[in-house]
Amino acid sequence: MPEPLQKICRLVVQKDSLHLIEGRPKVYTFRANDADFDRYNDRLSVQGWRLDAYAANPVVLYMHDDGSGGLFGPGRTDVLPIGKGRAYVQDDALLVDIEFDQDDEFARRVESKVEKGILNAVSVRYRMLRYHENERGGYDCDEQELLEISVVTIPGNQRAVRLKKHSDERAALIRDIADAVVRELGRKGRKKRKSAPPAAPPSLSKSDTHALATHTARALLQHLQEKA
């Protein structure tokens, strides 16, 4: 059995800009890998991803620049991660949720380009654990360890496309529904204050109604984001 290989695969991604919940940064969801041939003629088993090490050190880099030099260019000492990721397998793909470092100016610049769709790809660096050569001269990998994920300029997988095209519209719809709930509850509250008999329990104040509806809408949005 040959020694384990460390490889990089740049992939077209899904960009799913999840709308901001108060006090929380935006999270961007990318399709990081699938089981089809990439441009290096490799195929990686989706169920073969080993993610524990990455979960313990979930760094997101830019262009695989970790400052180590060698394969990734001249060694540098000022290179820092631009964010953190959460990698997970869902259906037929490896996905990653990326949160950019809001205290880092360069990370915010990268995030801005991601949000605008100027940067729309990520790349996974991984170590092959169980693999064999395939008919195209690349490798079919049955098991691989995820090392890091980078935002990159040039993708390597021509089929890994955006999966959730209407997520922004869905989140906007939820907010519209929440606003409608606030308005409706406000109107009902005013009617009750005018017509309810003295013994009836007091209606919610406008601020309490707004807070309740806002909390409900946020909880629904967060639930949909986690399930997406």
C-alpha positions, 0 to 999 in steps of 0.5 A: 500500500503506498504512503498516504498522499496529501492533495488539494482539490479546488471545487466550484461551490454553492454560495448560500449567504444566510441572512444576519440574525442580530448579534451573529455574523453571516454564514456562507454554505459551500458545496466543498466536494462530491463523488464525481471525477474532478479535474485531477481525475480523482474521485473522493468517497463522500462517506469516506470523509474523516472530519474529526481533526478538522472539527478540532481545528476548523481553519479557513484559509485564502488560496491555501496560504498557510505560511509554510512555503513549499507547495503553497509558495514562499514561506511567510509569517504574517498569514492567518486564517480568514475564518472558521468552518463547519464541515459535514456530509449531507446527501451526496456532498461534503458541505462547509459553513464558513464564518469570516473573521470580522476583526480581520480587514483582509477576511472582510474583503474576501467575504465582500467578494464572496457575497457579491459572487466575485469569489464563488469557490472553495478548495479542500486540502486532504490526506488520502488514507485508502485509495487506488488508481482509477481508469483515468490515471487519477485516484479513487479514494475510499477514505480521506482526512480533511486538513483545511478548506480555502476560499479560492479563485479557480475551481477544480470541479466543473459539476459542483454547482450552487444547490440552494439558489433561492435561499435568500428569497426564502429568508426574505419571505420569512422576514415578510411573514414576521412583519405581517404577524407583528402588524396583525397582532398589533391590530388585534391588540388595539381592537381588544383594548377597545372592545374587551370587557373589564374582566378580560386579561390585558393584551400584550403591549406593542413592544411585547408583541413585537418582541414575541413575533421577532423571537418567533421569526428568528427561531424559525429562520435559524431552524431552516438554516440548520436544516438546509 
